[in-house]
Amino acid sequence: MKIAVEGCAHGELEKIYDTIAYLEQKEGVKVDLLICCGDFQSTRNTQDLECMAVPIKYRDICTFYKYYSGEKIAPILTIFIGGNHEASNYLSELAYGGWVAPNIYYLGYAGVIQVAGIRIAGLSGIFKGRDFKMGHFEKAPFSSSSMRSVYHIRNLEVFRLKQISGKLDIALSHDWPRGVCHHGNMKQLLRFKPFFEEDIKNNILGSQPAEELLNLLKPTYWFSAHLHCKFSALIRHISEDDADTTSTKFLALDKCLPKRRFLQILNIPHDEDKEIALEYDLEWLSILSLTNHLLSVKQTQNYMPGPGGNGRWMFTPTKEEKDLILKKFADNLKIPTNFIRTVQAYDSSSSSGHEHGHGQPTAQLNPQTTFFCDLLGIDDPIALLLKEEGNFQSVELPLYSTNAVSCLNQPVPHNTLPEVERIGGDDSDRIEAASSKPTLHGMKLPSPKLSGLVLPPPTHKEEDLPLEDSLNEFDTVQEKESRLNPEPSAENPIIESRTPAESDVVNSGQGPLAKKFKRRNQALYSSTDNDDV
């Protein structure tokens, strides 16, 4: 399967899809899946912009709203995690994941899914120690403080990910795992980002929980973003008895801007007998169910169980526990395409894209989350918060399918879920069921083509370690710069104009030319408590 990995999206979906389309045409390939590593900015309207913790001048509506409204359809199946530049009111409605637009899926605060046999785990947000043990107490409208704490990762999600067993193919985090810089070309990294040096010396560059997950889960690949540069590394995991050695290929990518290295296409083996579609991971569903009692929505310290206590502290599910969950889902783990619009989308014909002052929206439930939580028997954090406030209102959900089975209390045949649109945001709004055919707004999604190219599993030879300069040693400086960063144009909108080879994943660095850093931006990357990276 050909997978495109993108760094910080910053709402520029059109540019990202155009870049992939250019690569597909140029190289004669078909990308099957797009993975975005945070700062997705799924802003549906100007109210969502008010929930982004960024300076007002950066609150640009960008292009996601076109895919939310149905004006455009995402041409590639897309999954993403959250970062620190997000419409947090929208993403908090989908705590366990869900479709933010047709063909675009959010993994939730943390999540594990499968795509044609490829197992993908994701952790949204960034790490801040002061909020790590807090409950999920934030909801819209946010204060200036909670607007930031809402995207800080929590120990509950990390604890749940630590219960995963078995092979993990891909792991995603917005900020880098701490210490990963020591496994790649750090000299080249510091030429490009010299202000990282102090944080590296103090071992605070990156996320400690992500480092723990990397060393525990040992995924084949780990993708990140956040620090706005491209960096690759090879992390070797040696067992205690030295009998087994595995490796993780780490790749961080830049943000979506001209002449920046924000996109990489990889070939990853998949199960060719399965269609390229999203499926729930049975073990993850079981973990969510078994740890539901650990969910807190209090603004207090929330501790996870450990050895020495009176109760259970390991929640890797047994076969019997997984069988119970599978029965709840009627032996069908395919994620339903049950996207529902819950607010009015931005209207480009009447606004400039930079208008503000409409105020933040109030928190609301999302029917996708209500359906999922009811089916699995777990709690929705937003529902708990609304109940505590006394503002809880039930969500009107449609009756589905040929047997008129309510999605409130019975498994729904996934292949018969109609798309439902809810226009507006209050109780007077009506819910309109669209066609039950597997189309989106009357448009059929393009059928993905399977690629015969595969990427071999990581090797452990010395030559696979990151090199000081991964480019051809016979290239001139001008040739290297031109090859990595061609001048964009209408005919050539892409940033990297070649399909990267496997060696790019392991050995690629920042390129030979160190860019001069603008002093006014240095505070964004300092070790101070600043989220606006």
N, C-alpha and C positions, 0 to 999 in steps of 0.2 A: 504494500500500500504506500502510495506517495502522500506524505504528510507535510504540509507547510506549517512552520512554526514562526510565530510573529511575537515581537517583544511588547512594548507598550503601544497600544492601539490609539489611545487618545481620541476616540470617536471617529477616526478617519477610515471608516469601513469601505467607502467607495474607492479610495486610493489603494487600500490593501487588496481588494478584489481585482482592481485594474492591474496591479502589479503581478498578481498570480496569473491573470489572463494573458499578460504579455509573456511571462515565462512559459506558460503552456503552449502558446503559439510558437515561440522561438525554439523551444526544445522538443516540441512534438510529444508532450506528455499530458497526462490528466491528473490533477491534484484531487485526491479523494477526501481529504479532511484538513481543516484549518484549525490550529490550536493557537489561542491568544493568551499571553501570560500576564494579563492584568492591565489596569488603567484603561479599561474597555470603554467607559463612558457611555453607558446605555441610556442616554438622556432622551426621553420621549417628547418633552415639551419644556417650556421655560420654567415651570415650577420645579422640575427635576434639576435644572441648573442651580437652583437656589439651595439644593441639598448637597452640592459638591464643595468640598473643603479646599477650594483654590481661590486665588485672588479674582476679583470680579472681572478683570480684563481678560482672564483665561476662560471664562464661562461662555464658551461658544457651543452652539447647538450641534455643529458638525453634521454628520450624515446618518447617524443611527436611526433617527426618527423615520427616515424613508423606508427602512426595513420593518420598523414597528407598525407603521400605518398601512403597509401593503403596497405602497407606491413602487417599491422594488422588492425582489425576492433574493435572498442570499443565494448566490450560485453554487456555493460549496457548503457542505455540512460543517458547521462551525461550533466549537466548544471553547469556553474561556473561564478563567478564574477572575476574581476581583482583585483590585490593587488599592491604591490610596487616592486615586482620582476617579471616583465613581458617583453615579446617582444612587446614593446609599439608601434612599427611601424605597426605590424600586427593588434593588437587590435584596434588601432585608425582608421583602415579601416572599422571597424564594430561598429561605434559609437552607433548604435541603436540595436546592437546584430546581431548574425548570427552564422552559422556553421563554426567552425575553422577546423573541420575534420568531416568525416561522423560519425553521432551519438553523436557528442560533440558540445554543443551549448553555446555560450557566451552571457550573458545578456546585454552587452553594457555598456556605461557609467552609465546608470541606465535603469532598465527595469522591466516590469511586464508581466508574462506569466501565463498560466494555464496548469496543467497536470492532466487530469482525474478529473477535478473539484477542484483540489487543487490550490489555487492562491498564486503565489510566486513572491516576489519583491526583487530586488537586487540593491545595490549601490556599484560600483567599485571604487577602489583606497583608498587612505588614506587622512585624513584631515590635511591641513596646512593652517593656517589663511592667510598667505601672498598671496596665489593664489586662495583663495576661491571665490572671486568675479571677477576673470579674465575670459576672453573669452577662447575658445578652440583654442589658437593661435599656438600650437605646431604641427609640422609635421616632418617626417624624411627627411633628416638627422638631428639629434638632436644635440644641443650644450650640454655641460656638465650640464648646468642649466635646459634646457628644457627637457632633458632626465629624470629629476626628476619631474619637474612641470607637465609633461603630465599625470602622474598618481595621481595628487592631485585632489580631488573632487571639483566640482564647484557648486555655488549656484543655477545655472539653474536646474541641476538634482535634487537637494534637493527640490527646489521650485515645480518642476513637481511632485515629489513623495508626496508632501504635498497636492496635489489636489485629491488624491485617496480617494474614499468613499467606504463604504461597508466593508465586512469581508476580512481580509488578513490573510491567514493561516501561511505563512512563510516569513520572511524578512532576507536578507543576507547583511552583511557588512564585509569588511576585518578587519578594526580596530574595537575595541569594542565601543559600546555606552558609553559615559562618565557617570560615577556614577554607572554603573551596578555592580561594585564590592561590593557596599554596600548592595546588595540584595542576596548575596551568602555567602559562608564560607570564609570571608576575612582573618580570622586568618590562615586558612590552605593555602590560596593563598600566604600570606606573608612568610609562612614557606618555600614555594617552590620558590618564587620570592621576596626575602627581599628588593631588590632595587626598588620595586614598591612603597614602603611606602611613600617616599617623594612626588611622583607624586599624590598619593591618597590624602595626606594631602593638597596639593595645588589644588586639583580637576582638574588635567590636564591629568589623565590617561584615555585615550579614546577620542572619537570624539564628540564634541558638536552637530554638525548637526545630527549625528546618534542618540544621546540622544533625540533631539527634535522629530525626526521621530518615535522613539520608543514610546514616550509619546503621540504622536498624532495618529499614526496608530494602536497602540495596537495589534500587530499581536499575534497569538497563540504561535508561535515559533520565536526566533531570533537566528541565527547562525553566528559566527564570527571566526576569527583566529588571525593572526598577532603577538600575544605576546608569541607564542610558549609554551603554557601550556593549560591544560584542566581546565575549570572552568565553573560551572553551577550556575544559580541563578533563583529566581522566583520573577518577578516584578508584583506587584498588581496595577491595575489602578482603582482608585475610582473616580466616577463621582462627579460633583460639589454638587449635592443634596444627595450624598451618597446612591442613589437608585440603582445604577448599579455598580457592581464590576467585572472586568475581570482581567485575568492574562496573562503574557507573560513568557514562559519558555525560558530562555537564556542558550545557550551552546556554549562555545569556545573550540576549539580543537587544538592540537599540530601540529607540522610539521611531514612530513613523514620520520621518521628515526627509526632505530631499538630500541625497548623498549620504544617508545614514544606513548602516547595516542592520536593518530591522527584520529581515525575512530570510529564512533558510528552508530549503526543501530536502526532506530525507526520505529514504526508502526503508520501510520497516516491515518485516514479515508479518503476515496476517493469515487468518483461516480463510482460504479461498472458497470454502464451501458455505460461508456465511455472507449474507448481504452486508453492505457497509451501512449500518444503522446503529443507533444507540440502544444499549441494553443496560438495565440495572445490574449491579454486581450483587450476587446473592449474599456473599459474606458481609458486604457493607450494609445491606438492608438489615441483616441479622444483628450487626453491631449497633446500628441506630436503635433498633427495638430494645436490645438488652441494656443499653445505657441511657434510655430516655429519662430514667429517674435522676440522672446526674445533671440534667438541664436546669439552669438557673436563669432567672430574668431579674435578679436583684443586683443592685450596685454595691455588692459586697464581695469579699474574697470567697472563692468557690474552689474547694480542694478535691482532687481526684483520689479515689481509693488506692491503697498500696498494700504491700505485704505487711503482716503484723496486725491487721485489723480483724474485725469480727465477721465481716461480710466478704462477698466475692470482689476480687480486684482484677482478675483477668477475664476479659470478655470476648476472646476469640471463640466464635460459636462452635458448638458441636454439630455433628451431622443431623441429629434430631432437631436441634434448634433451627438449623437452616431449612430442614424439611417443613417445619411449621410455617416459616415465612413463605416458602415457595407455594405452599397450599393457599395462603392468603392471596397470592397473586395468580392463582389458578394456573400454575405451571407456565406462566407467560411473563418473561422478564423484559420484553421489549418496552422501551419507554414510549408512552402514548404521545402522539402529536396533538396535544390538547391545549395549544397556546390560546390564550384569551386576552383580548385587549381590554384593559380596565380603566383607561383614561383617554381623553382626547389627544390625538397626536398633534405635534407642532404643524402649523400651517405656514409654509414658506411664502405664500402669496400675500400674506398680511403682516409679516414680521421680518425683521432684518437678521435675526439669528443672534443678536447681542442684547435683546431687550430683557430687562430685569425689573424687580420691584413688585412682582406678582405675589410674593410670599411663598413660604413652604406649604406643601400639602399636608394633610393629616394622614396618619397611618391607616392603612386598610388591609384587609385580608386578600390574598390572591387565591382564586379558585383552584389553581394547580396545586398549591401547597395544602389547601384544605382537603382536596381529594387524596393526595398522597398520604397525609398524616392520618386521615380516617381509615384508609386502607391498611396502613402499616400499624396503626394503633399507637401513634406517638403524638407529642405536643408541638404545636406551632408557636415559636417564641412570640410572634406578634399577637396571636390570639390570647396568650397568657397575659401579655402586657395590657391589652385592651380590656380584658376581664378585670384585672386589678384596678383599672381606671374607671370601670363601670360603663365603658363605651363599647362593649362587645356587641357586635351585630352579626347574625348568621349570614353566610354567603349563599346567595341564590345560585344553585348549580342546576344545569339542565338534566333532563332525563335522557339517557343515551340509548341509541341503538334500537334494533328490531324488537327486543324483548322489553323495552321500556324499563331497563334496570337502572335504578338510581345509583350514581357514583358515590353517594353518601354512605352506603352500607354494604355494597357488594362489589366484587371485582368486575371491572368493565372490560369487555373484549376489546383489546387495544386497537385492533385493525378496524373497528367500527366507530371510533371516536370522531364525532364531527368537530369541525372548527367552530368555536363560538366566539362571538364578538360582544363585548360589553362596552357601550359607548357612554362616556361620562364617568362620574365618580360618586354619585349618591344613590340612595335607595330608590329613587324614582326612575333611575335609568333602566332601560329594558335590555334583556339578553336575547340576542338573535342567533338562532342556530343556522349555520351555513350548511352547505352541502356536506353529506357524510362521505363523499368520495375522497380518496387520498390525494386531494389537491389543495393548494393554498391560494385563496382568493380567486379560484377559478383557473389558476395557472399550474401546470404540472412542473414539478421540479426536474431539472436535468438528471438523467440517470448517470451516476458516477461510473467511470470506466476503471477497471482494475489494471493496475500496473504489474508487469511481470518482473520489474526490477525489485531486488531485495537487498537489504543491508546486512552483511554477516554479523554475527554476534561479536561483542568486544573481544579483542585478542589481548594478550598479555606480554607481547614482545617489547623489548626496550625501545624499538623504533616507533612504537605507538604513543610514547609519552609526548606531551606538547613540546614543540620545537620553538626556538627563539623567533624564527621567521618561517611561517608555513608557505610563503609564496616561493615561486621558482627563483633559485638563487641567481639565475642568469637574467632575470628581468631587471630592467632599469627602474629607477625610482618612478620615473614618469609612466612607464608601462604598468607598474604595479598600481599606482594611484588611478590610472585610467581604467584598468581592468576591474578594480574593486568599486570605483565610484564614477561611472560614466555620467556625463552631463545629461540630466533629464530633459525630455522634450515631449511633444505631443505624441510622437511615434514611439518614444522610448521613455515611459514614465517610471521604469523600475529603478531600483537602487543597486541590487547586485544582478548583473546581466547574464549570469551563467547559473546553471543548475549545480549546486555545490556537490562535490564528491564526498565520500565518507571521510577522507582525510581532513576536510574542512571542519567537520564536527569535532575532531580530536585536536587538531593542530592549529586551527585558525585563531589569530589574535586580532589586534586592532589595525593591522596594516603598518607599513614602515614609517609613515609620517605622523609625528605627534602633533595634534592640533593645539593651537594656542588657546588656553582656557580663559574665558572672560571672567575677570575678577569679581564682577558684580554677581555672578552665579555661584561663587564658591560656597556661600552659606547654605545653599540647597543640599550640598553633599557633605557637609561637616558632620562631626559626631554629636553636635548639639541635637536637642530633641525637636527636630523639624521634620514634619511629614511631607512637605511639599516638594518631594523629589520627583 
